[in-house]
């Protein structure tokens, strides 16, 4: 997880995240992303080596809502984090502070799951 300023484009922020993943998660092979990450990021991921970037997009003929494969995992996690008052609004001055509170929230979620 990387929190960065709003002035950084999502595709560029993804590169910041993935650069750290190479050593931390050597078994990572597949990455799912939404349509906002298509373009140069796809080529950059290919150049990095062993990763496969799959863009999850809605079908062109789709009207209305439908659950997209793997996209629900991200939305579910955002919903879990939104239950924490500190994370309900983005008002932290430093990105590092936001990262810390997200980590604390996820630790709390995991401890509650392990306890049940």
N, C-alpha and C positions, 0 to 999 in steps of 0.2 A: 504494500500500500504506500502510495506517495501522495501527499497533499501539496499542491503548488498554487501559486497565485492565479487569479482569474484571467490575467493577461497572457497566460500560456495556452496555446491552442491544444485541444485534446490529443491530437496526433503527436505533437511534440512531447506532451506529458506522458504519453504511452511509452515513448522511447526512454524517458527517464526511469520509468518503472521497470521496463524490460531489461535495461542494462544491468540493474541490480539482481534480476532473476536468474541470469546466466550462471552465476556462481552459487547463489542460494538454493536454486531448484534445478539441478543438472538433469533431472529426469523429465522436466517439462517438455512436452512435444507439441501440444495443440493449444491454440489460443482462440477464443471466440470474442468477437467484437461486433458492435452495431455498425450501421452504414456510415456513420460519421468518421470512422477510422479507415475508410478505403482511400486509395491513392498512394502517396509516397510511403506510407507506413507498411503497406503490403510488400513493396519492393525492399524496404529496409529490413523487415523480418526475414525475408528470403535470404538476404545477404548475410544475416547473422548465423545462418547454419541450419540447425536441426529443428527449427520451429515451423509449424504450419499455422497460418492465420486464416481463420474462417470467418467471413463476414456474414452475420445473421441478418437477413433482410426480410421484410414482409413480401409475400407474393404480389406481383404487379397488378393482378386482378382483384386483390382483396379490398373489400369495403367494410368499414367498421372495425371492431376490435377482434383480435384473435391472439392466442398465446403463441409467442415465437419460441422455437427451440432454444434452450439454454439461456435466453434473455431473462426469463422469470427468476433465475438464480440471483442475478444482480439486483433486480427490483425487490426481491424478497429480502435480501441483505440490507438494502437501503431502508426498507420498512422497519426491520429490526432496529437499526441504528436510530431511526426517527423516534423511537419510543423513549430514547434517552434525552431528557430535557436539554442538557448541555449541547447536544448535537442536532436539536430540532431547528436551530437557526445557525447560519454561518456568520459568526461575529468575532471569531478569534483573530488576533492581530498577526500572530506568527503561524505559518503552516505546521511547524513542529508541534505546537500546542494542539492543533486539530488532530494530527496524527496520534498523539498520545491519548487523547480522549477517545478516539475510535478504537485504539488498541485496548484501552480499559473496558470499553463497552463490550467488545468481542470476548475479552477474558471473562467478564461477568456472564455473558451468554453461555460460554462453554462450561463454566463452573456450575451453573444452574442445570445444564443438561447432564453433566456427569453425576450430579447429586441425585437425580431422579432415576 
